[in-house]
Amino acid sequence: MNNLVKGEQPDLKENSISSRLFDATNVVLLAIISLVMLVPFLYVVAVSFSSYKDFLESSFVLFPKEWVIDSYQYIFSSSSFVRSIFVTIYITVIGTLINLFFTATLAYVLSRPVVGQKTVLFAVLFTLLFSAGMIPTYLVVKETGLLNSFWALILPAAISPFNLIVMRQFFLSIPSELNEAAVIDGANDLQTFIKIILPLSKPSMAAFGLFYAVAHWNNYFSGILYLNDPAKWPIQVILRQIVVVNEAQNSLGNPQVLMEHAPPAETIQMAAIITATLPILLVYPFLQKHFAKGVMLGSVKG
């Protein structure tokens, strides 16, 4: 018996060493991946705060020798850039609220046990999953009078099929006894949805709210397609004009009026990227605790 116990001890030590080596390898690989992902972001930040001299002398900047804010002063001196930020905030807030309203209400209706539920579910998902295409959608937006308005960026994408399916699965995972108890107490479907279902759906609503908000904030193609007035362009369209089309002067205004000596175009591009990315980076930590929980709650059961 003693020999058996002694014979097991080397195996335990070997397993412990193997486990530690595996953990150490994972840590090293994750650190390398994190570094690879972090370096481009640091480069963008460094270039946006670099002076004209540092930018010309260094081909790759991670830590500027002299921190300046000329590029940020340049872009925030432009009324069109500042206006685009408020336009994007408006579209993101209103669009996310509308997305959550339509997604939650339709998902709850599809989760109720009614006659012909599968047929209705198939009809709804079939029409949502298969888009008509860009040209038919543009014609619908034009004929409904939404062209060159903010609603053209919100209403055509009011419901995401993926979010609808997952949220419906989440509603199905809620015990039916709660609905039965509400019916016994005299509550109708609307009262049950508002007073019972929604309070239990806060993690899921927070997760999908973040999905919708990020989609609205990063959306630029709809702005290019439906908005003809540059005064209504969101920040991503302005950012595209600056970075991709390389029209910083036309997008931000006359540089001679804004500043006597404009910063390099590259530093202006990086400053615009940081400004457009920062709001989402600031909001995400507050919703992070609900993010994974909200998605998993609707994807396990049902």
C-alpha positions as CSV (number, residue, x, y, z in Angstrom):
1,M,0.0,0.0,0.0
2,N,2.8,2.4,0.9
3,N,4.6,1.5,-2.4
4,L,1.4,2.3,-4.3
5,V,1.1,5.7,-2.6
6,K,4.8,6.4,-3.2
7,G,4.3,5.4,-6.9
8,E,1.5,7.9,-7.3
9,Q,3.4,10.9,-6.0
10,P,5.7,11.3,-9.1
11,D,2.6,11.2,-11.3
12,L,1.0,14.0,-9.2
13,K,4.2,16.1,-9.5
14,E,4.4,15.5,-13.2
15,N,0.8,16.6,-13.6
16,S,1.4,19.7,-11.5
17,I,4.5,20.6,-13.6
18,S,2.6,20.1,-16.8
19,S,-0.3,22.2,-15.6
20,R,2.0,25.0,-14.6
21,L,3.8,24.9,-18.0
22,F,0.4,25.0,-19.8
23,D,-0.7,28.0,-17.7
24,A,2.6,29.8,-18.3
25,T,2.4,29.1,-22.0
26,N,-1.1,30.5,-22.1
27,V,-0.1,33.6,-20.2
28,V,2.8,34.3,-22.6
29,L,0.7,33.8,-25.7
30,L,-2.1,36.0,-24.4
31,A,0.4,38.7,-23.4
32,I,1.9,38.6,-26.9
33,I,-1.6,38.8,-28.5
34,S,-2.5,41.7,-26.2
35,L,0.7,43.5,-27.1
36,V,0.1,43.0,-30.8
37,M,-3.4,44.5,-30.4
38,L,-2.3,47.3,-28.2
39,V,0.6,48.6,-30.3
40,P,-1.5,49.9,-33.2
41,F,-3.7,51.8,-30.7
42,L,-0.7,53.3,-28.9
43,Y,0.7,54.3,-32.3
44,V,-2.5,56.1,-33.2
45,V,-2.6,57.9,-29.8
46,A,1.1,58.8,-30.1
47,V,0.8,60.2,-33.6
48,S,-2.2,62.3,-32.6
49,F,-0.2,64.0,-29.9
50,S,3.0,64.3,-31.8
51,S,4.5,67.6,-33.0
52,Y,5.2,68.2,-36.7
53,K,8.9,67.8,-36.1
54,D,8.6,64.4,-34.2
55,F,6.3,63.1,-36.9
56,L,8.8,64.0,-39.7
57,E,11.8,62.6,-37.9
58,S,10.3,59.3,-36.7
59,S,8.7,56.7,-39.0
60,F,7.2,54.8,-36.1
61,V,6.1,56.7,-32.9
62,L,4.9,55.1,-29.7
63,F,5.9,57.8,-27.2
64,P,6.1,61.4,-28.5
65,K,9.1,63.4,-27.4
66,E,6.9,66.5,-27.1
67,W,3.2,66.1,-26.4
68,V,1.1,68.7,-28.3
69,I,-2.6,69.1,-28.9
70,D,-2.5,71.0,-32.2
71,S,-4.4,68.3,-34.0
72,Y,-7.2,68.2,-31.5
73,Q,-7.4,71.9,-31.5
74,Y,-7.7,71.8,-35.2
75,I,-10.5,69.3,-35.4
76,F,-12.5,70.8,-32.6
77,S,-12.1,74.3,-34.1
78,S,-14.3,72.9,-37.0
79,S,-18.0,73.4,-36.5
80,S,-18.8,70.5,-38.9
81,F,-16.7,68.0,-36.8
82,V,-18.3,69.1,-33.5
83,R,-21.7,69.0,-35.0
84,S,-21.1,65.5,-36.4
85,I,-20.4,64.3,-32.8
86,F,-23.7,65.6,-31.5
87,V,-25.5,64.1,-34.6
88,T,-23.9,60.7,-33.9
89,I,-24.9,60.9,-30.2
90,Y,-28.4,61.7,-31.2
91,I,-28.7,58.9,-33.7
92,T,-27.1,56.4,-31.3
93,V,-29.3,57.2,-28.3
94,I,-32.6,57.4,-30.2
95,G,-31.7,54.5,-32.5
96,T,-30.7,52.3,-29.6
97,L,-34.0,53.0,-27.7
98,I,-36.0,52.3,-30.8
99,N,-34.1,49.1,-31.5
100,L,-34.6,47.8,-27.9
101,F,-38.3,48.7,-28.0
102,F,-39.1,46.9,-31.2
103,T,-36.8,43.9,-30.6
104,A,-38.1,43.3,-27.0
105,T,-41.7,43.7,-27.9
106,L,-41.5,41.5,-31.0
107,A,-39.4,38.9,-29.2
108,Y,-41.9,38.7,-26.3
109,V,-44.9,38.3,-28.8
110,L,-43.0,35.5,-30.6
111,S,-42.3,33.8,-27.3
112,R,-46.0,33.6,-26.3
113,P,-47.7,30.2,-26.8
114,V,-50.4,31.0,-29.4
115,V,-52.0,29.0,-32.2
116,G,-49.8,29.0,-35.3
117,Q,-46.7,30.2,-33.4
118,K,-44.2,28.3,-35.6
119,T,-45.8,29.7,-38.8
120,V,-45.7,33.2,-37.5
121,L,-42.1,32.8,-36.3
122,F,-41.0,31.4,-39.7
123,A,-42.7,34.3,-41.6
124,V,-41.1,37.0,-39.3
125,L,-37.6,35.5,-39.4
126,F,-37.7,34.8,-43.1
127,T,-38.5,38.4,-43.9
128,L,-35.8,39.7,-41.5
129,L,-33.0,37.3,-42.4
130,F,-33.2,37.8,-46.2
131,S,-32.7,41.4,-47.2
132,A,-34.1,42.8,-50.4
133,G,-30.8,44.5,-51.2
134,M,-29.4,48.0,-51.3
135,I,-31.4,49.3,-54.3
136,P,-34.8,48.2,-53.2
137,T,-34.1,49.4,-49.7
138,Y,-33.0,52.8,-51.1
139,L,-36.2,53.0,-53.1
140,V,-38.3,52.2,-50.0
141,V,-36.5,54.9,-48.0
142,K,-37.0,57.4,-50.8
143,E,-40.7,56.7,-51.3
144,T,-41.5,56.8,-47.6
145,G,-40.0,60.3,-47.4
146,L,-37.0,59.3,-45.1
147,L,-34.3,60.3,-47.6
148,N,-31.9,62.9,-46.2
149,S,-33.3,62.5,-42.7
150,F,-31.9,60.9,-39.5
151,W,-34.7,58.4,-39.5
152,A,-33.2,56.8,-42.7
153,L,-30.3,55.6,-40.5
154,I,-32.6,54.3,-37.7
155,L,-35.8,52.8,-39.0
156,P,-34.5,50.4,-41.7
157,A,-32.4,48.7,-39.1
158,A,-34.9,48.8,-36.3
159,I,-34.6,45.0,-35.6
160,S,-31.6,42.8,-35.8
161,P,-32.6,39.2,-36.6
162,F,-29.8,37.7,-34.4
163,N,-30.7,39.9,-31.4
164,L,-34.4,39.0,-31.9
165,I,-33.7,35.3,-31.9
166,V,-31.5,35.4,-28.8
167,M,-33.9,37.7,-26.9
168,R,-36.8,35.4,-27.7
169,Q,-34.8,32.5,-26.4
170,F,-34.2,34.5,-23.2
171,F,-37.9,35.2,-22.8
172,L,-38.6,31.5,-23.3
173,S,-36.2,30.7,-20.4
174,I,-38.2,32.7,-17.9
175,P,-40.4,30.3,-15.9
176,S,-44.0,30.2,-17.2
177,E,-45.3,30.2,-13.6
178,L,-44.5,33.9,-13.4
179,N,-46.8,34.6,-16.4
180,E,-49.5,32.3,-14.9
181,A,-49.3,34.1,-11.6
182,A,-49.6,37.5,-13.3
183,V,-52.7,36.3,-15.2
184,I,-54.3,35.0,-12.0
185,D,-53.7,38.5,-10.4
186,G,-55.5,40.0,-13.3
187,A,-52.6,41.4,-15.4
188,N,-52.8,41.5,-19.1
189,D,-49.9,40.8,-21.5
190,L,-48.8,44.4,-21.6
191,Q,-48.7,44.7,-17.8
192,T,-46.9,41.3,-17.5
193,F,-44.3,42.5,-20.0
194,I,-43.7,45.8,-18.4
195,K,-43.8,44.8,-14.7
196,I,-42.4,41.3,-14.8
197,I,-40.5,40.5,-18.0
198,L,-38.6,43.7,-18.5
199,P,-37.2,43.9,-14.9
200,L,-35.9,40.4,-15.3
201,S,-34.4,41.3,-18.7
202,K,-32.0,44.0,-17.6
203,P,-28.8,42.1,-18.3
204,S,-30.1,41.0,-21.8
205,M,-31.3,44.5,-22.6
206,A,-27.9,46.0,-21.5
207,A,-26.0,43.6,-23.7
208,F,-28.1,44.1,-26.8
209,G,-28.3,47.8,-26.1
210,L,-24.5,47.8,-26.4
211,F,-24.7,45.9,-29.6
212,Y,-27.1,48.4,-31.2
213,A,-25.2,51.4,-29.8
214,V,-21.9,50.3,-31.3
215,A,-23.6,49.5,-34.6
216,H,-25.1,53.0,-34.8
217,W,-21.9,54.7,-33.7
218,N,-19.8,52.9,-36.3
219,N,-22.3,53.2,-39.1
220,Y,-21.1,55.3,-42.0
221,F,-22.4,53.6,-45.2
222,S,-26.1,54.5,-44.4
223,G,-25.0,58.1,-43.9
224,I,-23.3,58.2,-47.3
225,L,-26.2,56.5,-49.0
226,Y,-29.2,58.4,-47.5
227,L,-27.8,61.8,-46.3
228,N,-27.2,64.4,-49.0
229,D,-26.7,67.3,-46.7
230,P,-23.1,67.4,-45.2
231,A,-24.5,69.2,-42.2
232,K,-26.3,66.0,-41.2
233,W,-23.4,63.7,-41.6
234,P,-22.4,61.6,-38.5
235,I,-18.9,61.5,-37.2
236,Q,-18.1,58.3,-39.0
237,V,-18.8,59.8,-42.4
238,I,-16.6,62.8,-41.6
239,L,-13.9,60.4,-40.4
240,R,-14.2,58.5,-43.7
241,Q,-13.7,61.7,-45.6
242,I,-10.6,62.5,-43.5
243,V,-8.9,59.1,-43.4
244,V,-10.1,57.2,-46.5
245,V,-10.8,60.0,-49.0
246,N,-8.1,62.2,-47.4
247,E,-10.2,65.3,-47.6
248,A,-9.5,66.8,-44.2
249,Q,-9.5,70.4,-45.5
250,N,-12.9,70.0,-47.3
251,S,-14.5,68.1,-44.4
252,L,-13.3,70.3,-41.6
253,G,-13.4,73.6,-43.3
254,N,-10.7,76.1,-44.4
255,P,-7.5,75.5,-42.4
256,Q,-6.3,79.0,-42.9
257,V,-9.4,80.2,-41.0
258,L,-9.0,77.6,-38.3
259,M,-5.3,77.8,-37.7
260,E,-2.5,79.7,-39.3
261,H,-0.4,76.6,-39.6
262,A,-2.4,73.4,-39.9
263,P,-0.9,70.2,-38.4
264,P,0.1,67.3,-40.8
265,A,-2.8,65.4,-42.3
266,E,-1.7,62.2,-40.7
267,T,-1.9,63.6,-37.1
268,I,-5.3,65.1,-37.9
269,Q,-6.5,61.6,-39.1
270,M,-5.2,60.0,-35.9
271,A,-6.8,62.6,-33.7
272,A,-10.1,62.2,-35.5
273,I,-9.9,58.4,-35.0
274,I,-9.3,58.7,-31.3
275,T,-12.1,61.2,-30.9
276,A,-14.5,58.9,-32.7
277,T,-13.5,55.8,-30.8
278,L,-13.2,57.2,-27.3
279,P,-17.0,57.4,-26.4
280,I,-17.5,53.7,-27.0
281,L,-14.4,52.9,-25.0
282,L,-15.8,54.9,-22.1
283,V,-19.2,53.4,-22.1
284,Y,-18.2,49.7,-22.5
285,P,-16.7,49.3,-18.9
286,F,-20.0,50.2,-17.4
287,L,-21.9,47.6,-19.3
288,Q,-19.2,44.9,-19.3
289,K,-20.6,43.1,-16.3
290,H,-24.0,42.6,-18.1
291,F,-22.4,41.8,-21.4
292,A,-21.5,38.1,-21.2
293,K,-24.4,37.3,-18.8
294,G,-27.0,38.9,-21.1
295,V,-25.9,37.0,-24.1
296,M,-25.5,33.6,-22.4
297,L,-28.9,33.8,-20.7
298,G,-30.7,33.8,-24.0
299,S,-28.4,31.2,-25.7
300,V,-28.5,28.3,-23.3
301,K,-32.1,27.5,-22.8
302,G,-35.0,27.2,-25.3
